[in-house]
């Protein structure tokens, strides 16, 4: 969860029964280490989360 006062969630909290947080974090660590996917993920601004996706221009070229 986000620290108090910094939650910008547009959705209600929920628990995914098949993916506990530790399993998701392990999966993300593995994906981020991939030599093809890792550089793409590192281009994402640090403060950008799924909550910001509606504000991202579609089809925009990266700087």
N, C-alpha and C positions, 0 to 999 in steps of 0.2 A: 504494500500500500504506500501511497505518497505521504510525505510528512504533512501534519495538520496545516491547513491553510494553503497548500499547494496542489490540492486535488482538482484537476480540471476535467474530471471524467464527465463524459456526455451520456454515460450508461450507468445502469444500476450494477452494483457489485454482484458477482456470481461465482460459484465454484464449479469447475469443470470436473465431473466425477472420474473421467478417464485420464486426466493429466494433472497430477498434483504439482504444485509449484516447483519442488526440487527436480522433478523429471523434466519440466519445461525448461528450467534454467540449464540443466545438463544438455538438453537438445540444442538450445541456443548457443551454448559455448562450443559445441561440436560444429554447428553450422558456421559460426563466426570464424572458426579456425580454417575453414575450407579456403584454398587458395583462389578460387573463382568467386565465391560468394562474399568472403571477408572484405575485400576492397570495396565492393558495392555497399555493404552495410556501413563501412567507415566513412563513406561520403555523406551519410545522413547526419544532419546537424544534431548535436548532443541533446538539445531540448525538444526535438521533434518526436512526438509519440503518435500512436494511432488516433488519439483524440484530435490531432492537428490535420489529419489526412483530408478532411473536407475542404481545407483552405489551400491545399497544394494545387498548383495549376496542372492540368492534365496535358501530357505531351510536351512539357517544357524540357528543354535541353539543360543538363547540368552546367554550371559555370566552369 
